[in-house]
């Protein structure tokens, strides 16, 4: 017997295609590669665009929290403190600019969450997609710089214990 039933992922792609065309959104593949929106296939919803917006926002805000820890390392882990030491003023300024824009995105996210509007959801996705493409290379440059310094003296882990 041949199973002709579509997978949840295929149904998601077809449903997304409708809202993509309606609001001129990025392709499913582009958003999925960058924001893992295929997870929305696991959620039963009448409002797919809201689910997609949540996945986009989640990724941005995870990065925002990481950047926040680098810019304000209060009670930070040894890992974070070692990274902070490797950042120069240009890196910190870039991260500060990115952080400010991410905060604006978070406020927009909350506003949309409080009052649903399909067009606002679509605009958030488009704006976030464009923003992500603008900052991705800057973030990659900073992460590559951090990665290249792991073996240098600049990144040190304080091995002293509490009683040392």
N, C-alpha and C positions, 0 to 999 in steps of 0.2 A: 504494500500500500504506500503510495506517495503522499508525503505530508505537504499540503499546499498552504499551510498556515504561515502567515508572515511572522517574522520575529518581532519582538517588542522594539528592537532597534530600527528595523525597517519601517515600522509604523511611525516611530518617532521622526525619522528622516522625512517621511512624507508629510507629516503634520508640520514639521519645521519649514519645509519648502513653501507651504502656504503663507506662513507669517513672514518668511524671508522675502518672498515676492511682494507681499502687501506693503512692507516697510523698508524694502531695499537693505536688508541685513546682510552681513557676511555669510558665506556659505557654511553649511553644517560642518563640513570637513575642516574649514579654517577655525571655527569656534571650538570644535571638538579637540583639535590638535593643541590649542592654546588654553582652553578652559574645561576640558573633559566633560562636555555637556551630554555625552552619551549616557551618563549616569541618570539623566532624566527619564530614560526608558524604564528605570526601576520604580518610578513614581507614577501613580495614576493621578492624573490631573485634568481638569477642564480648561486650565489656563497655562498652557505650555510656555508662553512667552515669559511668564513670571518665574517659572522654574529655570529657564535659561538665564534670565537676569540674575537669579540667585547664585548659580554656578559661576557666572562671570564675576559677580561681586565677591564671592568667597575667595577666589584666587587673588584678586586685587588686594583684599583686606588681609590675607595671610602675608603677602609681601609687605604691606604697610606695617604690620606688627613687627616683622623682621627689621625693617628700616627704622622703625621707632626705637627698637632695642639698640640699634647701632648709634643713633643720634642722641639718645638719652639712656645710657647704660646703668641706670640706677638698679641695684639688686640684680645685675646681669650675671649670667653664667660665666665661667672661666672662658668658655668658647667664644662668647660674644665679646668679652673684654680683650681677648687676643686678636680678634678681628678689628676692633675699634683702633687698636694701636697701629694697625697696618694701613689705615685710611689717611690720606693727606687732605689738605683743606679743599682742594677741588672736588675730591670724592664726597666729602661731607656736604659741600654746597650743592652738588648734583643730587645727592640723596635728600637734602632738605627741600629742594624744589619739587622733586618727585613726591615726597611725603605730603607737601602742601596740596598738591593736586589730588592725591589719593584721599586726603581728608575731605576735599570738596565732593569727590565721588561718593564717599561714605554718607555724607549728609544728603546728597541726592538720592542715594539708595534708601535711606530711612524715610524720606519724604514719599517716595514711590511706594514703599512698604505700607505707609500709613493710609495712603489714599490711592487705590488702584486706578490706573489709567493705561490702557493698552499702548497708546502712542508714547507715553512717557517711558514705559517699559522698553519699547523699541529704541527710543532715543538714548536711553541709558546704555543699552547693549552696543549701539553704534558708536557712541562717544567713548565708551570704555574700550572697545575694539581699537579705535584710532589711537587712544591714549596708550594702550598696551604696546602697540606697534612703535610708538614714539620712544617709550622708555626701555623697551626690551634690550636694545643694544647698549644703552648706558649701564643698565643693571648687569648685563653680561660682562662688560668691560671691568666693572668693579669686582664682580665675583672672580673673574679670571685673574685680576691683580691679587686678590686675597689668596686664591689658590696657588699662585706662583710664589707667594711668600711663606708658605708653610714651612719650608726647609731653611728659611733664613732666620737670623737671630731676632728679627723684629717681632715675630709672633712667638711669644713664650707663654708657656703654661706655668703658672706659679705652683710649684709642687710642695710648697710649704703647707703643712697642716695647721690646724687651729692652735695646737700647743707647741709648734716649732718656734 
